[in-house]
Amino acid sequence: MDPADQKIWDESTTLLKSIDSIGFAKVQANLAFLTIDSDKTKFVGYMKLVDPLPAAKTPAWRSMALGWMMYKVATVCVTGLLTDPSESEKSDFLSAISALDAAGVRSKLAAQMSGKAILDTIANAQLSGQRNLWDLGAFTSPAAHNSASFRYIIHAMVPAVGYTDSKMIAFAQSKSRGGYISEGVLRIAELYLSQPSILQSEVLCCSVIDQEKTTTYRGATFGFVLKVPKQNLVAAFSSDAATASKIGRARGDALAKIEDQQGKFVQIEQFLTDIASLYEGELETPDQILAACKKTEGHNELVVMGATPGFFTVPCGIFVKTASGSKLPKQFVEFDTKWGLKKLMKDCAAKLSIPIVDIPDKNVEASTVDFAAWKS
């Protein structure tokens, strides 16, 4: 890189670090991928797209604008490799600052780097009209359950998951969850049923089901029926969208595995960016999601926030699938025997004053145990 471009690079990185050292961590992580001088030169060339703008004749404005372009190109166009920004992206980068003075560019840059812009995006998306069709009135109540006619948002559960990382275990123990871990296994169903308020600290993978479409993630045979404020519905897909890696990256136990503090902040910012992107996506109605899903053998996927300011996702029922003849699934009976699900469910239902309801599913293998008898 020639000395003039190197000067732009150095001054801009110094500027960004001075504005928000934590926000700069993500920029720095992306810039680290540019190990070839030709890539750095090309990168600075994109930064210098500000130079034809009239305001660039003012040194203070040009300095801020170069910093803005470094931030935008680094966060939009560097994902392991440098990709050329599209013409529309170039236009967006420049139009965002062309009418601002130097102080305005700095303020906008600080908002972007601090995450405020991401939070504003989420807040605006929560108010979008397309979420109205996901309001609470669009779903039936488990309190008046009719197994022949219902529509619920559910969070399907498994009894336990592998949990062997020492740092994750230490984190769980610090949050009084260590008692649910033994022999490399987290008894996740016991944790959620014993402490259902934990759901409000999670981003949940859920599904919408009705009497014609009861397919659940991994064929799970039990879980919560949820009351989800429309503001907490992040996204909806008619099939498995594999969002778990995105929505789980900022979980406390996941962050516990990262020793570098700035690395944790990078993960948190990426999580917020992913959530904002999901919130901004086109949101189909429950009818559309179910109609498309019914054409497949799989489940649909909803991304649900456990809590947002003023709005809380809460269990309003516990569901258990039933096979033909209202028999419990063989798999569920095995789980119940091993993990004591019946007591956990009945205790949770009593504590929250919510019902345990049956969800008929012709695709599950029947046991000899009758649902009504088991429930009594």
Secondary structure as the mmCIF struct_conf table of DSSP 4:
data_model
#
loop_
_struct_conf.conf_type_id
_struct_conf.id
_struct_conf.beg_label_comp_id
_struct_conf.beg_label_asym_id
_struct_conf.beg_label_seq_id
_struct_conf.end_label_comp_id
_struct_conf.end_label_asym_id
_struct_conf.end_label_seq_id
HELX_RH_AL_P HELX_RH_AL_P1 PRO A 3 ILE A 19
HELX_RH_AL_P HELX_RH_AL_P2 SER A 21 LEU A 31
TURN_TY1_P TURN_TY1_P1 ALA A 32 PHE A 33
BEND BEND1 ILE A 36 ILE A 36
HELX_RH_AL_P HELX_RH_AL_P3 ASP A 37 MET A 47
HELX_RH_3T_P HELX_RH_3T_P1 LYS A 48 VAL A 50
TURN_TY1_P TURN_TY1_P2 ASP A 51 PRO A 52
BEND BEND2 LEU A 53 LEU A 53
HELX_RH_3T_P HELX_RH_3T_P2 PRO A 54 LYS A 57
BEND BEND3 THR A 58 THR A 58
HELX_RH_AL_P HELX_RH_AL_P4 PRO A 59 CYS A 77
STRN STRN1 VAL A 78 VAL A 78
BEND BEND4 THR A 79 LEU A 81
STRN STRN2 LEU A 82 LEU A 82
HELX_LH_PP_P HELX_LH_PP_P1 ASP A 84 SER A 86
HELX_RH_AL_P HELX_RH_AL_P5 GLU A 87 SER A 95
TURN_TY1_P TURN_TY1_P3 ALA A 96 ALA A 99
HELX_RH_AL_P HELX_RH_AL_P6 ALA A 102 SER A 114
TURN_TY1_P TURN_TY1_P4 GLY A 115 GLY A 115
HELX_RH_AL_P HELX_RH_AL_P7 LYS A 116 GLN A 126
TURN_TY1_P TURN_TY1_P5 LEU A 127 LEU A 127
HELX_RH_3T_P HELX_RH_3T_P3 GLY A 129 TRP A 134
BEND BEND5 ASP A 135 ASP A 135
HELX_RH_3T_P HELX_RH_3T_P4 LEU A 136 ALA A 138
BEND BEND6 PHE A 139 PHE A 139
HELX_RH_3T_P HELX_RH_3T_P5 PRO A 142 ALA A 144
TURN_TY1_P TURN_TY1_P6 SER A 147 ALA A 148
BEND BEND7 SER A 149 SER A 149
STRN STRN3 ARG A 151 MET A 157
BEND BEND8 PRO A 159 PRO A 159
STRN STRN4 VAL A 161 GLY A 162
HELX_RH_AL_P HELX_RH_AL_P8 SER A 166 SER A 174
TURN_TY1_P TURN_TY1_P7 LYS A 175 SER A 176
HELX_RH_3T_P HELX_RH_3T_P6 GLY A 178 TYR A 180
STRN STRN5 ILE A 181 SER A 182
TURN_TY1_P TURN_TY1_P8 GLU A 183 GLY A 184
STRN STRN6 VAL A 185 LEU A 186
HELX_RH_AL_P HELX_RH_AL_P9 ILE A 188 SER A 194
HELX_RH_3T_P HELX_RH_3T_P7 PRO A 196 SER A 201
BEND BEND9 GLU A 202 GLU A 202
STRN STRN7 VAL A 203 ASP A 210
TURN_TY1_P TURN_TY1_P9 GLN A 211 GLU A 212
STRN STRN8 LYS A 213 LYS A 213
HELX_RH_3T_P HELX_RH_3T_P8 TYR A 217 GLY A 219
STRN STRN9 PHE A 222 LYS A 227
HELX_RH_3T_P HELX_RH_3T_P9 LYS A 230 ASN A 232
STRN STRN10 LEU A 233 PHE A 237
BEND BEND10 SER A 238 SER A 239
HELX_RH_AL_P HELX_RH_AL_P10 ALA A 244 ILE A 247
TURN_TY1_P TURN_TY1_P10 GLY A 248 ALA A 250
HELX_RH_AL_P HELX_RH_AL_P11 GLY A 252 LEU A 255
TURN_TY1_P TURN_TY1_P11 ALA A 256 LYS A 257
HELX_RH_AL_P HELX_RH_AL_P12 GLN A 261 GLU A 280
BEND BEND11 GLY A 281 GLY A 281
HELX_RH_AL_P HELX_RH_AL_P13 PRO A 286 CYS A 293
TURN_TY1_P TURN_TY1_P12 LYS A 294 LYS A 295
BEND BEND12 THR A 296 GLY A 298
STRN STRN11 GLU A 301 MET A 305
BEND BEND13 GLY A 306 GLY A 306
STRN STRN12 ALA A 307 THR A 308
TURN_TY1_P TURN_TY1_P13 PRO A 309 GLY A 310
STRN STRN13 PHE A 311 PHE A 312
STRN STRN14 VAL A 314 THR A 322
STRN STRN15 ALA A 323 ALA A 323
HELX_RH_3T_P HELX_RH_3T_P10 SER A 324 SER A 326
STRN STRN16 LYS A 327 PRO A 329
HELX_RH_AL_P HELX_RH_AL_P14 LYS A 330 TRP A 339
HELX_RH_AL_P HELX_RH_AL_P15 LEU A 341 LEU A 352
TURN_TY1_P TURN_TY1_P14 SER A 353 SER A 353
STRN STRN17 ILE A 356 PRO A 360
TURN_TY1_P TURN_TY1_P15 LYS A 362 ASN A 363
BEND BEND14 VAL A 364 VAL A 364
HELX_LH_PP_P HELX_LH_PP_P2 GLU A 365 GLU A 365
STRN STRN18 ALA A 366 ASP A 370
HELX_RH_AL_P HELX_RH_AL_P16 PHE A 371 LYS A 375
#
